[in-house]
Amino acid sequence: MPASGSTKRPVVHSSGSHGRSHLFPATITQALTRQLKKDGSKSVSESDATNGSASTSSESSLQSEKRVEPRMHPREAVTLTTGLCMCCLSSLRYPVTVPCFRCTVCQTTNDVVPLQAKPHFIIDSEYLHSLRDAELDTQESLAQLQERLSSAFQSADALNDSFSSGKPYSYSETGLDYSQVALFYRIILASPSQEPMRLVLKYSENVLKRPGRVLASAADLRFLLIILENPVLYSHRSQANSAHHSTILKRICGLIGSLNSTCHHYLVNWFARLTVPSFRAKVELINSFTSHRLSKYCSSRNGGAKIESYGSDWKIRAAARTLSLFFAANIQVSKTAASNFYNTMVDYIDITHDFDKWEKQGILPLSSPANKLAPPPSLGSPVGSSPASSQIALAFAGSPPKQIQGAAARSSPSEGSSGGHNPATAVPPMFTFCQYPFYLSMGSKITILEYDARRQMEIKAREAFFSTLNYKRVVQPHLILKVRRNCIIDDSLRQISSNEMELKKGLKIEFIGEDGVDAGGLRKEWFLLLVREMFDPLNGMFVYDDESNYCWFNHSTFETSDQYFLVGVVLGLAMYNSTILDIQLPPALFKKLLGCQCTMADLMILQPTLAKGLQQLLDFDGNVEEVFCRDFVADHNIYGQIVQVPLVPGGEKKPVTNANRQDFVNKYIQFIFDTSVNRQFQPFKRGFYHVIGGNALTLFRPEEIELLVRGSDEGLDVEALRAVAIYDGWGAGNSNNQKLSNADIEATEPVIGWFWEFFAGMEIPEQRKLLTFVTGSDRIPATGIANLIFKISKLGDDSDR
């Protein structure tokens, strides 16, 4: 993009989905008039032509009527080009000679040539101190304040000069004094009149509507941060439809979301350095704006908003792209729980249709398929020295659907001379929430996962039906495993290996020698018994850390890779069949499954003692080589015998020094999580993805996968569990033959009340055991206790129990 004073034409992002409310933007009329004047029309004066208005002289009009000259058609007379609005990304046509054009969708004035700098007032600490002592309730003081604000807010360049900290901007420094900004807004709010804040909002809206230049570098962005600090925006979240607040928010999100890659990297690092309350407030603000926009399309009558209604709303897309920067910053430095990015209004849309559209967009032949589902080019391109470069992509749907991943890698656009904006590929044709999965709650993601699983199960069942017709052989619509209790691992492995193509059918279990129909209970019992035996330390497949109680792959096991393939299949089947497993796998495993790199924090969870020792090595101030006497080797425990394994070629002769200790720690962590267990982990991963490797999995983060597999270990809320309990067979003999409510049943059946009193009085470990007896697991489902099936049944009429 052009720097200050340059006349280089920008190309600001486009969106092919926006209609044009006018053939040409507003300034084209003036350009056409000037062009016709140059071609010999005498009826338009020089000054009138500049203003786009015709002369009213009657003599000139008569001469014009008598003179017969061919008129040039406007489209032939003016050379047009296509540009993209810097706020809403709409594609617009405008003459190449005009210095600016106004978007007909969002009414933003885009200055192709930056506005010429004018003398302007700078708000600094000296002025703030004088303003604090001034009385802002007289006409004279308000007039002076209006003059100062009008000057300071006249353009982005002018406002960028205010509230300066005196430090040059960098990835760790905005160059903005937030204390001065906070003081300014406090003074304005403390005014006895509402007029000062009204002026601030008015001028903020004006500068956002016409920043005066294309925002091409980080130095151009401070005015956005200043306006975003206005506390009135946060105090009126419930009134987001008010004129000023809604307009300011949509323009801030639009301008931020349309920036180039370099600016986005700066913003991610700046957001990561915000205070926790400020960071959380901004996340909530943008989320509430998204909810406000989405509520316009949600209706209980149509069963959820359809993507055709909200998919072309540029305001929702802008808010999503802005919130993705905060999500990337939160990955870099944890400020708030990932669940705080969930948007409850998204639960009311037709999320499966959104998922279908997301998948279909990934396989359509486009000029750049990568931009359909992968991070937009302004966010996905790496920026060499940026600490947040590796985090940006994680803010979006991590991987496009598997059908287009190869094309995405080949078609990734690069930044060009237009400031990183590529009009052909900048924006996908339709917005989907699956592009920004941090919006999706666990309930929505599980809905998508179950939909994807059910869809694939139906495909397998249909294939079985047609196979029965075509080949005249009976094919089961379900995967039925017949196992013996005393050989459950061998029987399960053998049947799974022989039915690898049938694993996406519905699962049913039969225990040989036992009568029973699997309605879900036998399947849960099979999972429970199989997992208990596979993860038994005596089996040798996994080893447990005594301090953390987590298990990890046994790097020196004699078990074959087929056994680990079975473990991966079991985890996939558990997710596929919505079953919680009682396993002690660390968070690092789920990070590895999604391709994330393990860090010191993961080692601290798995092996705290080893991690603390390595951290002491990093923090030591003295001579590491003389005190620690370490070489580049890792201690490997093979059945009680410590074996040293070189971390690098010749590592046994390479001492650890102050200069290379960070490299030593990195190599050690890589050895623990990758190198030493690669033979075990690869078949495990292959088994997991063999079952659950659909596109729905790319929407999840590692901690969400862990929550699905292991459930939540949050404390039991007995009253909440009592509220969702199901009473089967109770109150069936009432005189009206009506189904009684839980409250009525508890009032008429004293044994129910006794049970809950006994349950509430139990110790927590005993409560967990009872929960395991009833549900098959002692953990809470990922979506909360409200979705836990806890049924208390009464025996038939032939029994009083």
Rosetta blueprint (number, residue, H / E / L):
1 M L
2 P L
3 A L
4 S L
5 G L
6 S L
7 T L
8 K L
9 R L
10 P L
11 V L
12 V L
13 H L
14 S L
15 S L
16 G L
17 S L
18 H L
19 G L
20 R L
21 S L
22 H L
23 L L
24 F L
25 P L
26 A L
27 T L
28 I H
29 T H
30 Q H
31 A H
32 L H
33 T H
34 R H
35 Q H
36 L H
37 K H
38 K H
39 D L
40 G L
41 S L
42 K L
43 S L
44 V L
45 S L
46 E H
47 S H
48 D H
49 A H
50 T H
51 N H
52 G L
53 S L
54 A L
55 S L
56 T L
57 S L
58 S H
59 E H
60 S H
61 S H
62 L H
63 Q H
64 S H
65 E H
66 K H
67 R L
68 V L
69 E L
70 P L
71 R L
72 M L
73 H L
74 P H
75 R H
76 E H
77 A H
78 V L
79 T L
80 L E
81 T E
82 T E
83 G E
84 L E
85 C L
86 M L
87 C L
88 C L
89 L L
90 S L
91 S E
92 L E
93 R E
94 Y E
95 P E
96 V L
97 T L
98 V L
99 P L
100 C E
101 F E
102 R E
103 C L
104 T L
105 V L
106 C L
107 Q L
108 T L
109 T E
110 N E
111 D E
112 V L
113 V L
114 P L
115 L L
116 Q L
117 A L
118 K L
119 P L
120 H L
121 F L
122 I L
123 I L
124 D L
125 S H
126 E H
127 Y H
128 L H
129 H H
130 S H
131 L H
132 R H
133 D H
134 A L
135 E L
136 L L
137 D L
138 T L
139 Q H
140 E H
141 S H
142 L H
143 A H
144 Q H
145 L H
146 Q H
147 E H
148 R H
149 L H
150 S H
151 S H
152 A H
153 F L
154 Q L
155 S L
156 A H
157 D H
158 A H
159 L H
160 N H
161 D L
162 S L
163 F L
164 S E
165 S L
166 G L
167 K L
168 P L
169 Y L
170 S E
171 Y L
172 S L
173 E E
174 T L
175 G L
176 L E
177 D L
178 Y H
179 S H
180 Q H
181 V H
182 A H
183 L H
184 F H
185 Y H
186 R H
187 I H
188 I H
189 L H
190 A H
191 S L
192 P L
193 S L
194 Q L
195 E H
196 P H
197 M H
198 R H
199 L H
200 V H
201 L H
202 K H
203 Y H
204 S H
205 E H
206 N H
207 V H
208 L H
209 K H
210 R L
211 P L
212 G L
213 R L
214 V L
215 L L
216 A L
217 S L
218 A H
219 A H
220 D H
221 L L
222 R H
223 F H
224 L H
225 L H
226 I H
227 I H
228 L H
229 E L
230 N L
231 P H
232 V H
233 L H
234 Y H
235 S H
236 H L
237 R H
238 S H
239 Q H
240 A L
241 N L
242 S L
243 A H
244 H H
245 H H
246 S H
247 T H
248 I H
249 L H
250 K H
251 R H
252 I H
253 C H
254 G H
255 L H
256 I H
257 G H
258 S L
259 L L
260 N L
261 S H
262 T H
263 C H
264 H H
265 H H
266 Y H
267 L H
268 V H
269 N H
270 W H
271 F H
272 A L
273 R L
274 L L
275 T L
276 V H
277 P H
278 S H
279 F H
280 R H
281 A H
282 K H
283 V H
284 E H
285 L H
286 I H
287 N H
288 S H
289 F H
290 T H
291 S H
292 H H
293 R H
294 L H
295 S H
296 K L
297 Y L
298 C L
299 S L
300 S L
301 R L
302 N L
303 G L
304 G L
305 A E
306 K L
307 I H
308 E H
309 S H
310 Y H
311 G L
312 S L
313 D L
314 W H
315 K H
316 I H
317 R H
318 A H
319 A H
320 A H
321 R H
322 T H
323 L H
324 S H
325 L H
326 F H
327 F H
328 A H
329 A H
330 N H
331 I H
332 Q H
333 V L
334 S L
335 K L
336 T L
337 A L
338 A H
339 S H
340 N H
341 F H
342 Y L
343 N L
344 T H
345 M H
346 V H
347 D H
348 Y H
349 I E
350 D L
351 I H
352 T H
353 H H
354 D H
355 F H
356 D H
357 K H
358 W H
359 E H
360 K H
361 Q H
362 G H
363 I H
364 L L
365 P L
366 L L
367 S L
368 S L
369 P L
370 A H
371 N H
372 K H
373 L H
374 A L
375 P L
376 P L
377 P H
378 S H
379 L H
380 G H
381 S L
382 P L
383 V L
384 G L
385 S L
386 S L
387 P L
388 A L
389 S H
390 S H
391 Q H
392 I H
393 A H
394 L H
395 A H
396 F L
397 A L
398 G L
399 S L
400 P L
401 P L
402 K H
403 Q H
404 I H
405 Q H
406 G H
407 A H
408 A H
409 A H
410 R H
411 S H
412 S L
413 P L
414 S L
415 E L
416 G L
417 S L
418 S L
419 G L
420 G L
421 H L
422 N L
423 P L
424 A L
425 T L
426 A L
427 V L
428 P L
429 P L
430 M L
431 F L
432 T L
433 F H
434 C H
435 Q H
436 Y L
437 P H
438 F H
439 Y H
440 L L
441 S L
442 M H
443 G H
444 S H
445 K H
446 I H
447 T H
448 I H
449 L H
450 E H
451 Y H
452 D H
453 A H
454 R H
455 R H
456 Q H
457 M H
458 E H
459 I H
460 K H
461 A H
462 R H
463 E H
464 A H
465 F H
466 F H
467 S H
468 T H
469 L H
470 N H
471 Y H
472 K L
473 R L
474 V L
475 V L
476 Q L
477 P L
478 H E
479 L E
480 I E
481 L E
482 K E
483 V E
484 R L
485 R H
486 N H
487 C H
488 I H
489 I H
490 D H
491 D H
492 S H
493 L H
494 R H
495 Q H
496 I H
497 S H
498 S H
499 N L
500 E H
501 M H
502 E H
503 L L
504 K L
505 K L
506 G E
507 L E
508 K E
509 I E
510 E E
511 F E
512 I L
513 G L
514 E L
515 D L
516 G L
517 V L
518 D L
519 A L
520 G L
521 G H
522 L H
523 R H
524 K H
525 E H
526 W H
527 F H
528 L H
529 L H
530 L H
531 V H
532 R H
533 E H
534 M H
535 F L
536 D L
537 P H
538 L H
539 N H
540 G L
541 M L
542 F E
543 V E
544 Y E
545 D L
546 D L
547 E L
548 S L
549 N L
550 Y L
551 C E
552 W E
553 F E
554 N L
555 H L
556 S L
557 T L
558 F L
559 E L
560 T L
561 S H
562 D H
563 Q H
564 Y H
565 F H
566 L H
567 V H
568 G H
569 V H
570 V H
571 L H
572 G H
573 L H
574 A H
575 M H
576 Y H
577 N L
578 S L
579 T L
580 I L
581 L L
582 D L
583 I L
584 Q L
585 L L
586 P L
587 P H
588 A H
589 L H
590 F H
591 K H
592 K H
593 L H
594 L L
595 G L
596 C L
597 Q L
598 C L
599 T L
600 M H
601 A H
602 D H
603 L H
604 M H
605 I H
606 L H
607 Q L
608 P H
609 T H
610 L H
611 A H
612 K H
613 G H
614 L H
615 Q H
616 Q H
617 L H
618 L H
619 D H
620 F L
621 D L
622 G L
623 N L
624 V H
625 E H
626 E H
627 V H
628 F H
629 C L
630 R L
631 D E
632 F L
633 V E
634 A E
635 D E
636 H E
637 N E
638 I E
639 Y L
640 G L
641 Q E
642 I E
643 V E
644 Q E
645 V E
646 P E
647 L L
648 V L
649 P L
650 G L
651 G H
652 E H
653 K H
654 K L
655 P E
656 V L
657 T L
658 N L
659 A L
660 N L
661 R H
662 Q H
663 D H
664 F H
665 V H
666 N H
667 K H
668 Y H
669 I H
670 Q H
671 F H
672 I H
673 F H
674 D L
675 T H
676 S H
677 V H
678 N H
679 R H
680 Q H
681 F H
682 Q H
683 P H
684 F H
685 K H
686 R H
687 G H
688 F H
689 Y H
690 H H
691 V H
692 I H
693 G L
694 G L
695 N H
696 A H
697 L H
698 T H
699 L H
700 F L
701 R L
702 P H
703 E H
704 E H
705 I H
706 E H
707 L H
708 L H
709 V H
710 R H
711 G L
712 S E
713 D L
714 E L
715 G L
716 L L
717 D L
718 V H
719 E H
720 A H
721 L H
722 R H
723 A H
724 V H
725 A L
726 I E
727 Y E
728 D E
729 G L
730 W L
731 G L
732 A L
733 G L
734 N L
735 S L
736 N L
737 N L
738 Q L
739 K L
740 L L
741 S L
742 N H
743 A H
744 D H
745 I H
746 E H
747 A H
748 T H
749 E L
750 P H
751 V H
752 I H
753 G H
754 W H
755 F H
756 W H
757 E H
758 F H
759 F H
760 A H
761 G H
762 M L
763 E L
764 I H
765 P H
766 E H
767 Q H
768 R H
769 K H
770 L H
771 L H
772 T H
773 F H
774 V H
775 T H
776 G L
777 S L
778 D L
779 R L
780 I E
781 P L
782 A L
783 T L
784 G L
785 I H
786 A H
787 N H
788 L L
789 I L
790 F L
791 K E
792 I E
793 S E
794 K L
795 L L
796 G L
797 D L
798 D L
799 S L
800 D L
801 R L
